[in-house]
Amino acid sequence: MFGLNGEDISALLHGEFGRFSAPEQALLRMVDALADTPANVSDELYAELRRHFSENELIELAADAAQENFRARWNRVFDVGSDSLYCEIPNR
């Protein structure tokens, strides 16, 4: 998912995944599930992910998502800002 435009970002902010491909939609649901507390990927979602990705691909994708989640939570502890490298997310 490279090169997201403003409409894509807006859709993501509103949970409107329909504009993305089926594999991307499954990944977005996985990332949301991994960010929840407790993190849980249902058997149904895992089966859907396996239709689009190999086991090795899923290991890498889940590791990337978990690392970003870790980094975001770590940064909050120390109030690390973004150096204005992102756009402000409006309240939902």
Secondary structure by P-SEA (a helix, b strand, c coil): cccccaaaaaaaaacccccccaaaaaaaaaaaaaacccccccaaaaaaaaacccaaaaaaaaaaaaaaaaaaaaaaaacccccccccccccc
